[in-house]
Amino acid sequence: MIDAVGNEIVVALDGEVDVERCQEVREQLHGLVDEGARHVVLDLTHLHFLDSTALGMLVGLHRRLTDEDGLLELRSPTAPIRRALAVSGLDKVLTIVE
């Protein structure tokens, strides 16, 4: 689900983002940036799994938005997602909000 809230584009991710689903999600998110989105919020309230491919995709999106003076926020990550971000060290790099 994609929703525009002010200058934010909020994308809700659910279930799992793994190697099989990652390309679809990557294309969708980079398409939003191609269309001019500069503040992307990923709502992770219902996301339960990210594999290393998906973590890499988040890093790539973060870099792209940063290069274009934009911002990527991860909103309300579940406990398993918080754990994956912490183990990978991305909790120190990416913006995480409640």
Stockholm file with secondary structure:
# STOCKHOLM 1.0

chainA/1-98         MIDAVGNEIVVALDGEVDVERCQEVREQLHGLVDEGARHVVLDLTHLHFLDSTALGMLVGLHRRLTDEDGLLELRSPTAPIRRALAVSGLDKVLTIVE
#=GR chainA/1-98 SS CEEEETTEEEEEEEEEECHHHHHHHHHHHHHHHHTTCCEEEEEEEEEEEECHHHHHHHHHHHHHHHHTTCEEEEESCCHHHHHHHHHHTGGGTSEEEC
#=GC SS_cons        CEEEETTEEEEEEEEEECHHHHHHHHHHHHHHHHTTCCEEEEEEEEEEEECHHHHHHHHHHHHHHHHTTCEEEEESCCHHHHHHHHHHTGGGTSEEEC
//
